[in-house]
Amino acid sequence: MSNATQKNPTIALVTGGSRGLGKSMALHLADRGVGVVITYRSAEDEARAVVAAIEAKGGRAAALQLDVADSSSYGAFAERLASTLADRFGAERLDHLVNNAGHGVWAMFEQTTEEQFDGLVDVHLKAPFFLTQRLLPLMNDGGSVLNVSSGLARFSYPGYAAYASMKAAVETLTRYMAAELGARRIRVNTLAPGAIETDFGGGVVRDNADVNKMIAGQTALGRVGLPDDIGGAVALLLSPEAGWINGQRVEVAGGVHL
């Protein structure tokens, strides 16, 4: 189905959309009239609450279970997504994919285990690569893919060597995806959040006043980020107004470590 014949509304899939940044992304997209499918690994109640919040404002949304670390499940997920698109949105394809799902590991380089490293590969690198690959047949030409990286791929905080390495790889992957998917007019960009007040990494930025103050003091705008800072940026990057932005890394971090 081409953009000329696709059915409204525009539809976005946000992985890891039950909480934190993914939740904010979903809500901001819905506020712009985008239909939203979110995935969750185990937090079904939280995911359903996000769907309910979107529906309460007159939007359309759905939640599907997916463990992005299990690439063997992607085929079955694609089938469930296709059914959801038809049943919930009256559509055959989606327009946007946001590869957001992830987890943090803090471990100094010398203490990082192979198990920790492999887990990060599965979630932060293998998933954006192979889930996107598997869902391309369900994407409209002229759509977009947004991969989520981290400010830690640009600057270095001890303890994040493995995590940041995955994000740096995703940024390279983004450029290759943009080059190869251009024939279908599918844009691919990277969004790199800075430190955000969420439960990520045990909520250290949100809950540790000393860490929060330290990062705020190194940020040009004088504070750490909030989920809505990221949700709003994602809605902007997926909008038609951003249609000429492609293959780029956009850091949304308030000017930290300039």
N, C-alpha and C positions, 0 to 999 in steps of 0.2 A: 504494500500500500504506500503510495507516495504522499508527500505533504499536501498535495492538491486535493486528495480524496480522503485524508484521514478524518476520523470523527473527533469532535470535541468532547471533553476537554483535552488539552495537552496532558500527558500522563508521565509522571516521574517515578522511578523506583529508587528508594533510599535504603541501602543496607544498614543494619544497626540503627533503626529509627525509633526504637522504643524509649530511648532516654538520651540525655546529654545533647551533644551536637546534632545527632541524627534527628532527634525529636524536634529541635528548633528548626532544622532544615525543612522537615515535613510541614510544620505549622506555617512557616514563612511561604513556602511554595503554595500551600493551600490558600493562603491569604491573597495570592495573585491569581487564583482561579485554576491552579493546576491540580489535576487528580493525582493522588499520591498512593503508592503501594510501599509499605515499609516492611522490613524483615526484622525478626527478633530471633535470638538463639534459645532463650529459656524464659524470658520475662513476658509471658503471654498477657498477663493482666495489664502491665504497663503499656504494651503495644495496643491492646484494645482501648485503653484510655486515650491514647493519642488519636486513634480512629474516631472515637466518640467525640473528642474535642473538635476535630475537623468537621464531622457531620453536624455538630451542634451549630456551627457557623454557616451551614448550608453547602459545605464542600463534599466531595466524594473521596473515600479512602478505603484501604483494605490492609490487612496485616497477614503475612505469611511467615511460617517458621522456616528458618534456614540457619544452619551452622556453616559459615563460610569456610571454616577449616576443613570441612569434609567435601573435597572436590567430587567424590563419587556420587554425591547427592544432587549435583547441578542439573542433570538431565531430568530427574523427577521434579525438581523445583521449576524448571522451565515449563514443564507440562502444567503444573499447578498455576503458574503465573499466566499462561495462555488462557486457561479456563477462567481465572479471576478477571483478566482483562475483558473477556467476552461477557461474563455474567454480571460483573459489577459496573463496568464502564461502557459496555457495548462497543468495544474496540478490539482490533486484532493485534495491535502493536503499541509499544510505548515509545516515548520521545526522548526521555533522559534517563541515564543511569548514574547514580552517585555511589561510588565505591567507598563507603564511609566506615563500615563495621571494622572494629579493631580492639586491641587490648594493649596495655602497657606492661613492660617488664623493666624494672630498675635493677641492674646488676652491674657491678664494675667489670671491666673487660676480663680481668684475671679470674673472676668468679663466675662468669656467664657459662651456663651449661649447654651442652649440645641440644638437650631437650628444649630448653628455653629458646635457643636460636631457631630450631626447626619449627617450633610453634609459631614464632613470629614470621618465618618464611611462609607458612601455610596461610596465615590470616592476612598479612600485609602485602605480600608480593604474589604468591600463587593465586590467591582469590581474585584480585583485580585482573590478573592476566586471564585465567581460565573461565571465570564467571562471565566476564565481558565477552569473551570468545563464544561461550555457549549461548548468550542472550542476543547476540548480534542479529540472528534471524528474526527476533521479535522486536527489533528496533526500526523505527521509521528512518528513511533517508532524510538528511537534514536535521537530525537530532544531535544529542551531545552526550559525552561521557565526562564525568568529573571525578578524578581520583584525589583522595585526601592524603596529603603528606603531613609534614610538621615543620615548624621553624627549626627544630633540632637537626634537620638536614643541612641547614646553613650555618648555625652556630652550635657550639659543643658544650654540653653539661655532662660532667662525669656521671657514669652509670647508665647512659643511654646509647652505648656504642652499637649494640645489636639492633635496637629499635630504630635508631636514626639511619642505620645502614639500609634497612628495608625501605624506609621512606625515600632515601636518595635513589634507590633502584626504581621505585615507583615513578619518580620524576623523570628518569631516563625512559622508562616504559611509556610514559605519557607522550613524549615527543615522537616516539616510533609509532604509537597508535594513531596520533594525529596525522602523521605522514601517510600511513597506509590506509586509513579510513576516510581520507579526504575525497576519494573517488565517490563515496556515498554522501558527501557533504556532512559527515558526522564530525563535529568538533570534539576535541579531547584536550582538557586542561587539568592542571593540578591546583588545588587549593591547599595552602600550607598554613594552618592555624598556629598562633603563638600559644602562650600559656593561657588557659581558660579555666574559669571557676566551674568545674564539673566534678563528678566522682572518679574521673580518669586518674589512674595511678594512685588509687586510694584516697582521692580527694585532696591531695597535698596542697595544690594551689588554692583551692577553695577554703580549706580548713586550717591550714598552718599560717597564722598571721605573719610570721617572720618571713616565710617564703613568699607570700603574697606581696609584702612590702618590698622585699628585695627585687622582685621582678618588676613591680610598678616603678621602682626607682631607676630601672634601666630601660624604661619604655618612654618614648618621646611624649606620648599622650598621658602619661602619669598614672596609669592603672593597668591591671591585668584585664584580659578579655572576659566577656560574658557569652553564654551560648547564643544569644540573639545577635551578637556581632557576627557570628559565623553563619547563622541561619539566613540573615539578611544578605550576606555576601553570596551565598549559594544561590538564592533566588535571583539575584542580579546576574550572576554568571550563566545561569540557564535561560535567561530571558532573551527575547529577540533583539533587545538593545545591545546585547553582548555578542551578537552573531558574527562579528569579525575578529573575535578573540579566540585564538586557536594555537595549541601547542605551547601554552604559556604556564609558568609557575606564578601564581598570585599568592603572596604572603599576606595574611590578614592577621596582623599582630600589633597594631598600634604604633609601629616604629620601634620595636625592641632591638637593642644592640645595633643601632645605626652607626 
